[in-house]
Amino acid sequence: MTRQFFGTDGVRGLANRWPMTGEMAMALGRTLTHGLRTTHTPRILIGKDTRRSGYMLETALAAGICSAGGDALLLGPIPTPAVAFLVKSMRADAGVMISASHNAFPDNGIKLFGADGYKFDDEFELGLEHGILNPSPEAELPLGADVGRLRRLDEALGRYIVFAKTAFPAGMTLEGLRVAVDCANGAAYKVAPTALEELGAEVVAVGTSPNGANINEGVGSLYPESLGAVVREHDCHVGLCLDGDADRLIVVDERGESVDGDQLMAINALRMLDEGRLARNTLVSTVMSNLALDRCLEAAGGAVVRTQVGDRYVVGAMRHGGYNLGGEQSGHLIFLDHSTTGDGLVAGLGFLGALVQSGQTVSELAGVLQPFPQTLVNVPVREKVPLEQLPAVQTSISAAEEQLGSDGRVLVRYSGTENKARVLVEGLDTELVERLAAEIGDALTAS
């Protein structure tokens, strides 16, 4: 069986249209609670980002949880990794995050975490889908004192800030450092500036005025050039770009130039290799990461293991192989010695610690990785026809691979969260890479 509405990172779509409806959220709350119920009353945490539709989905989820006999604890607007941390810290049974991450405001989504702070696996999500589509009879729902309760956890933000700051080296401060931070008008609009200020930084904060409709609107990790202008205007030493739910990070250097997830992984992996802390001398990344990352680690005596796209698959490979560092080019960075999922603030504080310790500028640190020219084209599609059933596309891909040879690669895949095909072409020549990506994109559009 295949999953119908769970993608690579939970459920996601246009809010108030199936599957992102109040009805589905309530059914999900019930089904999740029913699956967790054993000898005690399940406690389930609910966090959200700043989208207006979060109110609708939050209350529906809570209603479903309570109607199945569970207790719902509302965290309010809070980063996704904070939910993962608090589930484990509080010995709760599950955590739910309502967010569409970097997607535009009209979308929303639901991500799920187990009691160990890790995202549930595909099999568990498939079981949830079955329960949602085949609900238990009403007669099986609890009555009277067995109906669950709801309460708000007001101290959630404070708990997470204390945890996040442990990613910054003990005994050090950020005094003398001017840090720009872009919170995307999203879930970290309070916690990120607060954590940086408490560590002594002079903070220039943007994207900290959410109004329910402006999340990711020209700000955040999808628009690092916006923070780059702020860095230059205020003569900042560094900028940190978070996305709507703050589980990813893009850094901006002192010149206002972007430092992506591949470069951040290289910086961390090389430092950990040098210190003997990189488990099995291996970094875990996805098929989207630049080929230069593999070459960089190999030259230093390390290796890169690749997974399919999605931070849950990176984490899965890390746990299975005993690795402790992984991530995605998009900015998800996972330090399993510290967190169970990608955490933009934790990654940012760890990077700032390395920056202070090195005495270098951000651009100097980022110079350890010189990416191959790479082009990513997003092609809207009405349906996700298996690529092997599109002869013209296959012909275009084969022709591109032949021209690139061993110094490049082609990757074509469908998005797990949107109706788009993603075409990635990488090689030594920028013009060739861009032309080949456009040709494959045209073949997809015509198919």
Buried (B, 14 or more C-beta within 10 A) or exposed (E): EEBEBBBBBBBBBBBEEEBBBBEBBBBBBBBBBBBBBEEEBBBBBBBBBBBBBBEBBBBBBBBBBBBBBBBBBBBBBBBBBBBBBBBBEBEBBBBBBBBBBBBEBBBBBBBBBBBEBBBBEBEBBBBBBEBBEEEEEEEEBBEEEEEBEBEEBEEBBEBBBEBBBEBBBEEEEBEEBBBBBBBBBBBBBBBBBBBBBBBBBBBBBBBBEBEEEBBBBEBBBBBBEBBBBBBBEEEBBBBBBBBBBBBBBBBBBBEBBBBBBBBBBBBBBBBBBEEEEBBEBBBBBBBBBBBBBBEBBEEBEBBBBBBBBBBBBBBBBBBEBEBBBBBBBBBBBBBBEBBBBBBBBBBBBBBBBBBBEEEEBBEEBBBBBEBBBBBEBEBEBEEEBEBEEBEEBBEBBEBBBEBBEEEBBBBBBBBBBBEBBBBBBBBEBEEBBBBBBBBBBBBBEEB
